[in-house]
Amino acid sequence: MDSVSEARLSLIWPILADKIRTMAMMLEQEGIVIRVVQGLRSWSEQDSLYAQGRTKPGQIVTNCKGGDSWHNFGMAVDCVPSQFGPDQPYTPDWNDNHPLWKRMEAVAASLGLTVGAEFRTFPDNPHFQLTGQFPVGKPDGEVQQVFKNAGMEGVWKEVQIA
């Protein structure tokens, strides 16, 4: 993975980071390069994104306020494939109908990641998360309380992966 992605992966749950690295290696063997374009978000950053298209200019990009996104707990990332292969500069391909996206989603699912493109009410195509026994939807009050008491690492210690 490139240095931009690695910097973002350094801030998230190490088990998720390893799965994203594995996904990237698998895809690179097929000539597909991905980048982590979003990783950890603070609750205030999340609130700012939530305001977009509501009280701030722009289109709506999330239905999650601060504390309601797995990004806020380091348990989600957004990845985007490059239009070009490994020997070219990274150039994002934002066409989520492109076969590169579908392949990225398939590899992520094969690694046990929740794929945001499959969200029923608000598909989030670049989104991948790993939440173990916690709900696939928004983090619940239990997760938020653990975070308030013990921080992100406390949440990570609570996660059980099947």
C-alpha positions as CSV (number, residue, x, y, z in Angstrom):
1,M,0.0,0.0,0.0
2,D,1.1,3.5,-0.6
3,S,2.2,5.9,2.2
4,V,-1.1,7.8,2.2
5,S,-3.0,4.6,2.8
6,E,-0.5,3.4,5.4
7,A,-0.7,6.6,7.4
8,R,-4.5,6.2,7.5
9,L,-4.2,2.5,8.4
10,S,-1.9,3.3,11.3
11,L,-4.8,5.0,13.1
12,I,-7.4,2.3,12.8
13,W,-8.0,-1.1,14.5
14,P,-4.9,-3.2,13.6
15,I,-7.0,-6.2,12.7
16,L,-9.0,-4.2,10.2
17,A,-5.8,-2.6,8.9
18,D,-4.3,-6.1,8.3
19,K,-7.4,-7.1,6.4
20,I,-7.2,-4.0,4.2
21,R,-3.6,-4.7,3.5
22,T,-4.4,-8.3,2.5
23,M,-7.2,-7.0,0.2
24,A,-4.8,-4.6,-1.4
25,M,-2.2,-7.3,-2.0
26,M,-4.7,-9.6,-3.5
27,L,-6.0,-6.9,-5.8
28,E,-2.5,-5.8,-6.8
29,Q,-1.8,-9.3,-8.0
30,E,-4.6,-8.7,-10.4
31,G,-3.2,-5.3,-11.4
32,I,-5.7,-3.3,-9.3
33,V,-4.4,-0.6,-7.0
34,I,-6.5,0.8,-4.2
35,R,-6.0,3.6,-1.7
36,V,-7.5,4.2,1.7
37,V,-9.2,7.6,1.1
38,Q,-10.7,7.8,4.6
39,G,-10.0,6.1,7.9
40,L,-10.5,7.3,11.4
41,R,-12.8,10.3,11.8
42,S,-13.3,12.3,15.0
43,W,-16.9,12.8,16.2
44,S,-16.7,16.5,15.2
45,E,-15.5,15.6,11.7
46,Q,-18.4,13.2,11.5
47,D,-20.8,16.0,12.6
48,S,-19.4,18.3,9.9
49,L,-19.9,15.6,7.2
50,Y,-23.4,15.0,8.5
51,A,-24.2,18.8,8.2
52,Q,-23.2,18.6,4.5
53,G,-26.3,18.9,2.4
54,R,-28.3,19.8,5.4
55,T,-27.1,22.9,7.1
56,K,-23.9,23.3,5.0
57,P,-23.5,23.4,1.2
58,G,-23.0,20.2,-0.8
59,Q,-24.7,16.9,-1.2
60,I,-25.6,14.5,1.6
61,V,-22.7,12.0,2.0
62,T,-23.7,10.3,5.3
63,N,-26.6,9.6,7.5
64,C,-24.4,9.3,10.6
65,K,-23.8,12.0,13.2
66,G,-20.7,11.9,15.4
67,G,-20.6,8.6,17.3
68,D,-22.9,6.9,14.9
69,S,-20.2,5.9,12.4
70,W,-17.7,3.0,12.7
71,H,-15.2,5.5,11.3
72,N,-15.4,7.2,14.7
73,F,-14.1,4.0,16.4
74,G,-11.3,3.1,13.9
75,M,-13.4,0.2,12.6
76,A,-14.2,1.4,9.1
77,V,-12.3,2.7,6.1
78,D,-13.2,4.0,2.6
79,C,-11.2,2.6,-0.3
80,V,-11.1,3.7,-3.9
81,P,-9.4,1.9,-6.8
82,S,-7.1,3.6,-9.2
83,Q,-7.9,4.0,-12.9
84,F,-4.4,2.7,-13.6
85,G,-2.2,-0.2,-12.5
86,P,0.7,-0.3,-10.1
87,D,3.2,1.4,-12.4
88,Q,1.2,4.6,-12.8
89,P,0.4,7.4,-10.4
90,Y,-2.7,6.8,-8.2
91,T,-5.7,8.3,-10.0
92,P,-9.0,7.6,-8.3
93,D,-11.8,5.9,-10.2
94,W,-15.0,7.2,-8.7
95,N,-17.2,5.2,-11.1
96,D,-18.6,2.7,-8.5
97,N,-20.2,0.7,-11.4
98,H,-16.8,-0.1,-12.9
99,P,-15.7,-3.7,-12.6
100,L,-12.7,-2.6,-10.5
101,W,-15.1,-1.6,-7.8
102,K,-17.1,-4.9,-8.0
103,R,-13.8,-6.9,-7.7
104,M,-12.7,-4.8,-4.7
105,E,-16.1,-5.4,-3.0
106,A,-15.9,-9.2,-3.7
107,V,-12.4,-9.5,-2.3
108,A,-13.4,-7.5,0.8
109,A,-16.4,-9.8,1.4
110,S,-14.2,-12.8,1.0
111,L,-12.1,-11.5,3.8
112,G,-15.1,-11.1,6.1
113,L,-15.5,-7.4,5.8
114,T,-18.9,-5.7,5.7
115,V,-19.2,-4.0,2.3
116,G,-20.9,-0.6,2.4
117,A,-22.2,-1.0,-1.2
118,E,-24.6,-3.7,0.2
119,F,-26.2,-1.3,2.8
120,R,-29.9,-1.4,2.1
121,T,-31.0,2.2,2.9
122,F,-27.9,4.2,2.1
123,P,-25.3,2.3,0.0
124,D,-21.8,3.5,0.8
125,N,-19.7,2.1,-2.0
126,P,-16.2,2.9,-0.8
127,H,-17.0,1.8,2.8
128,F,-15.6,-1.3,4.4
129,Q,-15.9,-2.2,8.1
130,L,-15.2,-5.0,10.6
131,T,-17.3,-4.9,13.7
132,G,-17.3,-8.5,15.0
133,Q,-20.2,-9.2,17.3
134,F,-21.2,-5.5,17.3
135,P,-24.2,-4.6,15.0
136,V,-23.5,-4.1,11.3
137,G,-25.6,-0.9,11.4
138,K,-24.7,2.2,13.5
139,P,-22.7,1.7,16.7
140,D,-25.1,1.3,19.6
141,G,-25.1,2.8,23.0
142,E,-23.0,0.0,24.4
143,V,-20.1,0.8,21.9
144,Q,-20.4,4.5,22.6
145,Q,-20.2,3.9,26.4
146,V,-17.2,1.7,26.1
147,F,-15.5,4.4,24.0
148,K,-16.4,7.1,26.5
149,N,-15.0,4.9,29.4
150,A,-12.0,3.3,27.7
151,G,-11.4,5.0,24.4
152,M,-10.9,3.3,21.0
153,E,-8.6,0.7,22.3
154,G,-11.2,-0.3,24.9
155,V,-13.7,-0.8,22.0
156,W,-11.2,-2.9,20.1
157,K,-10.6,-5.1,23.1
158,E,-14.3,-5.8,23.3
159,V,-14.6,-7.0,19.7
160,Q,-15.0,-10.7,19.1
161,I,-14.3,-11.9,15.6
162,A,-15.8,-15.3,14.7
